[in-house]
Amino acid sequence: MNDSVFVFKSLKEKTMDENLQDFISLAKKIKVFGEDLDFESDAWDVSDYVRLKRRNTRSRIIFRGFPSVKGSKDANSFSQPYKDFAKAYCSYDYSMVAYTTVSSRLAALRALAMALEETEEYITPVKATLLHFNRACSILNDRYQVASAFMAAEELKRISNFLVRHQLCSLFAPWRNHLKCPKNINRSVGPEFDSTRRARLPSPESLSAIAEIFGAAQQPGDVFTSSICAVLASAPSRINEVLSISINCEVEEFDTKSNQVLYGLRWFPSKGGKPQVKWVVQSMASVVRDAVQKLRVLSEPAREIARWYELNPDRLFLPPELEELRNCHLLSPKQVSRIVFLDPHLNGDDTRRGGDWCRKHNVPEVIPYDPKHKDAPRYAFRDVERSMLELKPKGFPYVDKKRNFKYSDALCLVRKNELNNIMTYRTVIVLPDTGYIQAQLTGTSSVVNIFDRFGFSEKDGGKMQITTHQFRHYLNTVAQMGGLSQLDVAKWSGRAKITQNKCYDHQSDRDILALAREALGNPEKSAGHVASIPQSSLISRDQFAELKILTAHTTDLGYCVHDFSMLPCQLHRDCSNCDEHLCIKGDPVRERAIRQHRQETESLLQKALKALGEEQFGANRWVEHQKLTLKRLNDLCVILDDPDVPIGAVIRPSGIVPGSKLQQLAGSVQVLQSEVEEDTGTYLRPRLASEEDRG
């Protein structure tokens, strides 16, 4: 990828078709997907740039329409010039903001192409109208589920914005997505919530089955899958994060408060969270230790191979028993089979398996096959070595170069096909992807899931399956029900934002009501004012209302419990005369501040009285205010000095009702009018008297 920045600007003096051709010509110069990308090809391999985390599949952008039936391969290529526009748009859009998925963007382009084909003979974005965008949106709504249709329609809106902004179509204003954003059903009731909850949380039977499988697993694939599930069940995690943890992931720390050794795993969150240690609850610590040890033992042979290739990047790894073959110039098919595969062929036909492998990987025959010649065919060792070295993972030796994370340090590294226990490669290593784990837990048309292999089914006899993300939903819901703060839940889960918690909270109103009843009925689980009230005592409605302190901040004299999210302070921090201000007896710093405030108020009152005697403007209002403030402070000091009031008592003023904004305004106007009238009269009386004397 080069560092050049290309910005397209349409020209008003050109037609829309001319501007479209200029845009396509500009996009052909953009090499964001590599210098060797063939722009004219209908299938772009962008695996090096757009790659799903921990998936070993290739990422391709295929510029074709929708297939006639889902799963079929009869989709036709886009017509020109729409095809070139689609290619240019994908390339230009990536150069502006690098995206990590292409499915929604392609769906939007395909839907718009289908809408244009229904009414136009010449397929070009220049002819796109509101009717075409509405039809494209309808196509997306028919072909996809609610969430996917909405996301694709959002991409359709971005395409519309681009076309309008650069004057590449006749629309005067961008098209708006009329599909509703799928609502997130949280903390609710009813069948819709219950259905969503069942879909996102694992069944109790499946969790119990995983626990039994973890203890009974013997085959490499079962050991690997059940161990990964054990880690997933210990802390809220994403599967790609688990598959990317290091061999040195374990952390132990002695907790002086509980006198226990805390156990955790080093973690690298994949969606914006900072690297962290995820502490494992004590009840799961031994299980996770066992799981990590099983993965460590399983991955040791593969990590040994990775270490060899780090030191010998151009030489084929061979175990000691096969090292002699390195000196052989020519290899028989059987010898090739021994080098490539770990175990002998099931039917003992290693000669045929070795020859098939060479043909599949284009290893040339130095001595061609001849049924009359017992030493034919023969393959050069260097050719076999070259083909084997080409099977090293892309980017080797690094899994993630930014983290300096190497394959030799990967806890989940295995040899190719080792987890399937069929035709395991001796010297080829792979890091299993999310697709493998998901297939093991849910099954596919060709893969029997781990529950079926061990004979487990749901309570109603149905097929048992679980997804990796259900563990994350389950642990988050348990944490919410256990009273963990939203910040702690977000940190534990490795999230960058607390607001993301709500998508994983599946507590029903029934759960919350049960927790509230349990807390109110058990003083040990209560907190704040509710905990200090005996169960048998009764309180008035006013007292109950006083308990609902939603927020607070400190002041010089105590604590302000005004909710600033509802309304700004109406008294301009006149805390002594506010019914939302609390004082705590026994706080020496604030008690001194209260007494100092009283002394200052006494001094200010004397100054106000002196000004009133001199008939200064507004002095009467200050006298009234300082008298009221001094009275409140004196009353407060009496309570603080009363030995019958216990230390720690919360003192809240009573009988103080601050006036509303209208009342304050009306009072100010009334006082101002009286003062103006008084001042005016003082000014006019001498003038009138002088006029009478003249008369």
Phi, psi and omega in degrees: 000129178272173185263005181289142179249125180246125178238124183272133175228121179283157181247132183294329183284352179259157177284167179297321179296321179292318177296324178296317179295323176297320180296318180294320179296321178295317183296330179294337179276344182279124183247044182291338179257022176106150182293332185267010180291130178271106183298329184283346180289146179274355179227117180256127173269110183243030185300330181283351185236320178243100186223127176288139185295133176056040171234130184271005179278160179275149177257122182230145172251113183250118186270072177225163179281188178287143173290159181294324178227142181302128179098341179279166184241037183258020181291140180266151177294153175299148175281156176274147004270008182298324181297315179295325176296316180299318178295315181297320181295315180298319181290313182294319181297320179293326179291333178280308179220116181293122180258161184248357177215147184244354188296312181293321181294317178293321179299318179295316179296320179292320180295319179294321178297317179296320179295320179292322181295334181289336184236343187242146174272326180256109189272107180213146178294342180300328183272003183292132177237179177300325179297321179293318179293322177296320179294319178298320178296321178296322177297316178298319181295328180282328189266340186236162173287170191304307184296316181293321178297319180295316181295320178293323178294328175296321176293324176298322177295322179294323176296317178299315179300319180296314182296319180290316183298325183256013175055049179255007174208176186272002179292138177272335180220150181297150176287146180250138179288117181263001174284137181282141176296129181300127182286147178266112186274101180230145176048062185220187179225172175103170184296327181294317178295315181299322179294316178297319180296317179297325182288332186260346180248142178288150178286152178302325180295322181290325177293318178295322180295318179299319180298318180292320180295322180301322180280335186258348187297137178235320181290147183307316181296320179290320177299315181297309184296314181292327177291320176299319178296323178298319178292318179298328182278355184266334180201147182299117187218157171263146186298322180293334176289319180295318181291350183247017179278157187270162176296334179259046186275341188282139179228134175234140183212135181276128180262113182291335181288315183261354184055038179235156175271117179277143183237132180212175181235136175290136190224146174237093180303146188261356183232056171095346179287156180277153175305142187206173169253122177267110181283138183261136179299149186302324183293340181253354187300314182294324179295315181292323176302315179297319181296315179296320179295319177298317179293325179295316179293318182295325186269352185303313179300320180291322179290330174296319178295318180298319178297322178298313183291334175295323180273335183228070186297338184250011181236144181283133176288132175225137176291163183306323183289346179245004183300331180296335181289344180294334181271357179277127178287316181244144182238140173280162177304323180294321178293323176299317180299320179293324179290317187281314189253148184284316185250153175297158178297144183301323180264006180076008183266065180290332179297312180294320181296320178296319178294318178300319181296318180297319180293320181295325183257018172058040174276119185289150176273115177289318171247111185298160180295135177212114183300338181273349185250118184287341181263018180240148353278169176225145183238142179286137180301321183295329178288319177296318180298315180299316180295322179291320179293332177292345181271003176295148181302147180294134180088000181306137015268006186262133167282315179219105185292330179296325178271356188057039184261115184259159177298328180291347179255002185280126181291331187260014182289138177220169173279150184302132180071004183295323182286336177274347177061027178226124178052051179294131177286142182281325190232010180252129183248149178216155172254112184306144181259177182296330181297323179296311181298318182295320178295323180292329184268332182247335181085157175223185179296337182244357183236125174275126185288168188294331179290317178295322181296328180261005174078028179261147176214167180291168184300327180272007180090358181285170181293131179267131176203162182209148176255156182296328183283343178294329175299318182294316177298318183297311182293324177295319179295318177298319179296319178296317181289336178277358176089012179293139181295158181297324178295317180294321178298316180296317179294315181300324182274352180075036181263150178276336183229139178294328184299341180287348181298325189297334180289345184246003181264111182245034173287133174274166175300330178295319179297315183294320179296320179295320178295319179297316179297320181293318181293317181291333180268355182232105183302331182291336181259357179272166180215155176071213185295325182298324182289335184273357182262123177301149183298325187275352184278152177245144179232158180281170179296321179297319178295320180296321178296326180293338181286340187277072177266103185274332184207158180200154171215157185280151173230179179294333186254345183171236184224133176262127182251020178289138179272098183288347176287341180265322187198140174294169178296129182268352184247006178055045175066028172277070192296331183294336183248032183237137180276000177254021180245130182247147174237147181246121177289137180102357176270100188298323182295313183284331175295319177297321179295321179296315181291323176295321178297324179294318179297318180294322180294321177299317179294319179294326179294319179297319178296320180294321178295320177298317178295325179294321177296331179271005178057040175285149183297127176082001183295327182297327179290321179292323177299315180297317182292315182292325176297316180295317180296317180296320178299317181294319180292323176297317178298321181293319179294326177299317179294318180295329181272352182285118181293341180284345178272120186289155174296136181095356180295142177268121183253121180234128182295143179241155179081004179261118178235097180301140181290154177289173179298322179293319179295318178296318180295316180297319179295320180295318179296318181297315179295319181296319180297316181296321180290322178295317179299319180295315180293322179295316179297321180297328182280324186279327185303313177297326181294317181294322180295320180293327178293320180294322179296322179294321181294000000 
